[in-house]
Amino acid sequence: MTLIKSISGIRGTIGGNVGDALTPLDIVKFTSAYATLIRRNSKEQKCKIVVGRDARISGEMVKNIVCGSLMGMGCDVVNIGLASTPTTELAVQMENAQGGIIITASHNPKQWNALKLLNQDGEFLNKEEGNEVLDIAAREDFDYAEVDNLGSYREDDTYNDKHINSVLALKLVDVEAIRKANFKVAIDCVNSVGGIILPELFKRLGVNRVEKLYCEPTGNFQHNPEPLEKNLGDIMSLVRKGGVDVAFVVDPDVDRLAMISEDGTMFGEEYTLVSVADYVLKHTPGNTVSNLSSTRALRDVTRKYGMEYNAAAVGEVNVVTKMKETNAIIGGEGNGGVIYPASHYGRDALVGIALFLSHLAHEGKKMSELKKGYPEYAIAKNRIDLTPETDVDAILLKVKEIYKDEEINDIDGVKIDFPDKWVHLRKSNTEPIIRVYSEAKSMEIADEIGKKVMDVVYSLAK
């Protein structure tokens, strides 16, 4: 059993002992801590909190405890039911709520669930706020409402439709061009809420030919829910049979988007953001942001339009902060997360789909042809296992010194930018390991430079 407490929320496996898994008592404690933070920071006399959930088997149980705990803290609850992460984020804004809780463990397997915590803007809590929630929970510093001050409860199932309306209203979403292109698409929604909202999105976009795979929101995921190539054999096989222009795959809470080309090959999760940014930059001058572990292709495409690219520390909240600092018009993460401020500051697969289909319709190309027009990079992912006694920070400082003649970024670990490749080393916050990402023009070169730097680390750790 596992329980992971972090600034972005609490996640764990269902069942087991209190403090060792995501048990009902743990859910009450962390929900109450979050409500305490919201009440302290709010100027409103009564706090309103939006609650949405993915289709996990444990979702109904967790939702009932979360909503009851919030009411017990004196918060008014708006339960929007089965809803994606971006839908819930938008609902917080539309409700003028003081916060929101998304009940989802994102790409984790079905035995996991989690509480993702939002502020009044429908964005994830920052580091200080997250740490305050953890501190309140540790001290059990809760003050529950008396009977006359209990929170109210309301259900509202209109937010999927409102989310779609907001996507269609975006200036760069060209519904007419998409309709005229007469695309045939395939989707894999891994038995969660994507299966509810995506078919309706396509209908409203004028895409009438849709092959659906695993769209029943049962929570019984038919494959590992992380949208990586190794987990997507079924939909790749479906596309290879022919007739499909593009396949879209989402994770259980629909904030990550992977795409498959018409020939049944992966478009590449890293290139979801790159292709959407290309379309946005073509029509709207502006800056871009991604995290340090994302492909250099976004930087290359951004500079092609004479604009500025900036890198942020890993984590959506860090990317959003950097986007606001630099007035970026598009940004996100290389895991298929598209953040488009014209909609909202959160990863949103619906926005990604609508913008990409507009791009594909305007270009009049096959997906595989479109992909060939982007800089070709490959990312290798490795890890260095160390002992608990290892001083990881000291090692990273020495790595910086060794590679001081290269371009170094140390806002999140150490990233070494060589002229034609890069290596990014990040220490884990939960275990004695260093994650090593490296990118180059081919997987062989990426793996080679990554392992060369890893050898340096091993020598320093002796």
N, C-alpha and C positions, 0 to 999 in steps of 0.2 A: 504494500500500500504506500501511496506517495501523497504528500501535501507540500506544495511549493508556494511560499509567500513572497511576493515581490511588489515593487512599487506599482506595477501595472494591474495588480489584482491578486486573486488567490485561485489556484487550480490544483486539482488532485483527483485521485481515483475514488470511485464511489464504493462505500463499504469499509468496515474496519474500525479501528479505535480512534477516539477523539484525539486530534493533534497529529495523527499519522495518516489521515486521509481526509477527503472532503465529506465529512459527516454532517448530519443535521445541526449538531451543536456548533461545529466550525462555521457553518453557513450563517447561523444566527449571530455569532460573534463578529464576523467580518462585515456582515450587512449592517449591524448596529454601529460598528466603528465608522463605516462609511457614512451612515446617516448622521452620526455625531459631527463628523467633519463638515458635511454639507450644511447642517444647522448652524454651526459656528461661523461659517464663512458667508452665510446668506443674510441679506438685509430683509428678506421677506419674513413675515410672521409665521407663515406656514410653508413648508417646503413641498414641492411637487417633484416626484421622481418617476421617470419612465422605465418600464421593465419590458424587455423583449428576450426571446430565447430561440436557439436553434432546435432541431428536431431530435436531439439526443433522448435516449430511453429514460434517462434520469431527469430530463428537463422539467417535467410536470411537478415532480417532487421538489426539486430545487426552487422552482418558481413559486410554489405555494409557501415555502419557508421564507424566501426573500420578501415576498409581498406582505406576509404577516408580520415579519420583523420590522419592515419599514413602517407599517401602520402602527405597530407598537411603539415606534420611536416618534410618532406624531406626524409622519409624512403622508401626504396624499399620493396614492399610487395610480398611475395610468399603465395598465397592462395591455401591450399591443400584440400579445400572443406570439405565434410563430413568425419571426421576423429576422432579417439579416442584421449583421452588425451595422452596416451603413444606414439601413432603414431606421434602426433604433437611434443612431446618432442624429439623423435628420429630425426624428420625432421629438427629441429633446429641444431642438431649436424651435420647431413648429408649435410645441406646447408651451414655449417660454418656461420650461421646467428648470429646476435648480440642479438637476443631475440625471443620471441614467445608469442602469445596470444591465449589461448584456450577459445572459446566461449561456455561455458557449466555451468550449475548450478548443475552438478554432480547428486546427488540423490534427489534433490528438485523437487517438482511437476512441471507440465508443464507451469504454469504461471510465473515461475522463470527463470531468466537467469543470467549469470555472466561472468566476464572477469578473467580468471586465467592467471597470469603473470609469464613469464619464463625469465631466464638469458641466457647468451651465451652458457651455457652448457646444455640447455634444462631442467634446474631444477628450482624449484620455488624460487622466490626472498627471501632473508633472511629478518630478522626483520628490520634491518637498511634500506635496500633498499625499503622495503614495506612502512615503515614510511616516507621515502623521497618522494615516489609517492603521499602519502596522503597529505603531506605538500605542494608539488608543486601544486596539484589540489586545495587545499584550498586557495592558494594565486593566482591561475590562472596564474602561472609564465611560460607562453608558448611563444615561439618565432617561428612562422610559417614560412615556406620556401617561398622565392620569386619564381616567375613563372618559371625561368630557373633552379631552384633547387628542383622542386617538385619530389617526389618519383615515381618510376615506379611500374607497377602492372603486375604480372604473375600468371597464374593458373597452378598447377601441380597436377594431380590426380594419380601419381604413388606411393605415399607414403604408402598406405595400402599394396601394394605388397612388397615394400621395408621393411616394418615392419615385414611381415610374413617371408621374406627371412632371416632377422636378427634372428628371433626366431628359424628357422630351422637350422641355422648355429651354434647355441649354442652346446657346446660339450656334455652336459648332456641331450639334447633332442634326444631321441632314436627313430627316425622315423620308423626304421625297426621293432623294438619291438612293437611299437604301431600298425603298419600295421598287424603284425602277430596276435595280440590279437583280431582283428576283433571286436572292441568295437562297441556297439550301444549307441549313446549319444543323449540326449535331451538338447535343449537350450531355454532359455527365454531371449530375448534381449530388452525387454520393449520398442519396437517401436523406437529404436534409432540406432546409428552407429554400435553397435555390430552385428546387423542383416546384415550388409554389409560385415564386415571383418571376423567374426567367421566362417560362412559357408566355406569361401575360406581357412581359416586356417585348418579346419578339412579335407578338400579335399586334401590339400598339406601334411597333416600328415598321410594320408592313412585311415582316418575314413570315410567310405562311407555310413554308416547308421546314419543319423541325423534327429531327430524329431525336427521341428522348431516351436516355439511358439512366437508370437509377434515379428517377425523379419522384418516387413515392417517398414522402417525408416520414419514414418509419424509425429513423435513428439506427437501424441495423445496417451499418455501412457495408456495402458489397465489396469494398476493397479498402486498403489503407487510405484514409481520407486526405493525406497530403498530396496536392496535385503535382507530383513529380512523375517523370517518364516511366520509372520502374513500377508505378502503381496504376498506369493507365493503358494497359494492354488491350482491354476490351473495347474502349472507344477508338483507339488507334486502329484496331482490326476493322471496326465498323467503317471508318473513313476510307480505309484501303480498298473497300469493296467498290468505291467510286460514287460519283454523283454529289458528294458533299463539298461545299466551297470552303467551309471553316468549321472547326469544332471548338467549343468553349467548355472548359472544365473549371469548376469552382470548389472551394473547400466548404465545410459545413456551415460557416457563418458568412460566406459570400463576400469576403473582403480581398481574397486572392483570386487571380485570373490567369489560367494557363490556356494556351491555344495550340491547336493542331492544324497543320497545313493540309491542303487538299490531297496531297500524296500520302497522308498518314504519318508524316514525320512531325516531331515536336517543333513548333515555332521557336520555342525556348522561353522559359519563364522570364528570364532577364530581358527579353525583347518585347514583352508586353508593354512595359513602360516606354521603351525606346520608340516603338512604332506609334504609340498614341502621342508621345511628345513630338514626334516628327510632324504629325498632322496638326497638332495645336500650334506649334511654332511656325508652321507654314502660313497660318492665318492670323496669328497673334504674336507679335514680338514680345519677348520676355525671358526671364531667367529660369533655370531649372535646378532641382536638388534631388539627390538620391543619397543613400547611405554609403559609407566607405567600402562596404563589401559588395557593392553592386557594380555592374559592368561599366567599363570605360566608354562603351558605345554611346551612352547618353551624353557624356561630355563632348564626344566627337560630333554628334548630331547637333547639339546646342551651338557649338562653335561654328558649324557650317552656316548657321543663320546669323552669325555675328553676335550671339548672345553669351551670357556668362553662366557657367555651371559651378555649383558649390556642393561639397560633400558634407554630410552630417554624420554624427555618431549613429551607430546601429540602434534601431527602435523607432517606431512610428512617431512618438511624441517628440523625439529629437529632430526627425525629418521635418515635421510640421513647424517646429520652432525656427529652424533654419530657413524654411520657405517664407515664413512671415518676416524674418530679418532681411531677406534678400529680395522681397517682393516677387517670388517665383510664381510663374503662371501654371506650372505643371511640375509634379515631383512624385516621389514614392520610393518603393523598395524593389530590389531585383527579384523578390519572391513572387512577382506578379501583382504587386500592390500599387494601384494608380491613385494618386491624390490630386484632385482637380479643384482648386479653390473656388472656381466659378460655381461649383456645386456646393462643396463643403470640405473642411480640412479632415478628411478621413479616407482610408483606402476603400474603394468602391468598385466592385466588379461590374455593376450595372453601367456605371459611367464609362468604365473601360470598354465594355462591349459596344455601347452606342457610339462612342468616338471611333473605335477601331472599324466598325462596319461603315461609318461615314467615310473614313480614310480609304478603305478598300473599294468602296463604290466610286469615289472620286478618282482613284488611281487607275481603275479598270484593269488591274493585274490579278494574277493568281497569287495566293499567299506565298508560295515558294519563290515566285519572282520578286515579290515585295521584300522578302527576307534577304535576298541576294544584294539588295541595294544598301544594306546596312553594314557598318564595319563588322568584320568577323572576329569574334573573340570566344575563348572557352575558359571556364572557371573550374579549377580543381579545388576540392575541399578535403582538408586533412586535419588531424588533431595530434597534439603532443601530450601524452599522459605523463604527469609528474607526481612526485610524492607530496603529501600534505605539508611537509616541512620546507618545500622549495619556495624560495622568495621570488615569485613570478615578476613582481614589479622591478626588482633589481636586474633580472635577466632582460626584461624589455628595455630598460635604460641602457644596458650594455649593447643590445642590438642596435639601438638608435645611434650609439657612438660608432659602432663598426660601419654602419651604412650612412654616416653623416654627409658624405659627398653626394648622396642621392636626395631626391625630394622626399621629405619626411612629414607625415601628419600624425600627431599623437593625441588627438582629441578623444580617441577611443582605441586604446591599445597602441600599436605602432603599425602604420602603413608606409611601406617603402615603394615609392613610385619610380620605376626605371623608365627610360625613354619609350620602350615598347612592351612593357609588362609591369605588373605590380604584385606585391605580397602584403597581406594584411594579417597581423597577429593580434588576437583578442583573448584575454583571459576570461574564463568562466567565473561567474559570481557564486556558483553553487558547488563546484568540484575542482580539484587541482589539475586542470587541463588548459592548454592554449589552443584555441581554434585557429587554423591556418588556411586562409583563402588566398588563392593566387590566380592571376588571369594573364593570358597571353594570346597570341594569334592561333595557337593550336593547343589541344589538351596535353600533348606530350611536353611542349615547352612550359606550359603552366605548371604541370606536375613537377617538372625538372627544377624550376626556379623555387617552387614551394618547398621541395625536399632539400634543396641546397641551403635555404634559410633555416629549415628545421634542423639540419646537421649542426649549424652554428649554435642554435639554441641548446641542443643536446650537449655540445661541448662546454657550454657555459654552465649547464646544470650539474656537471660532474663535481 
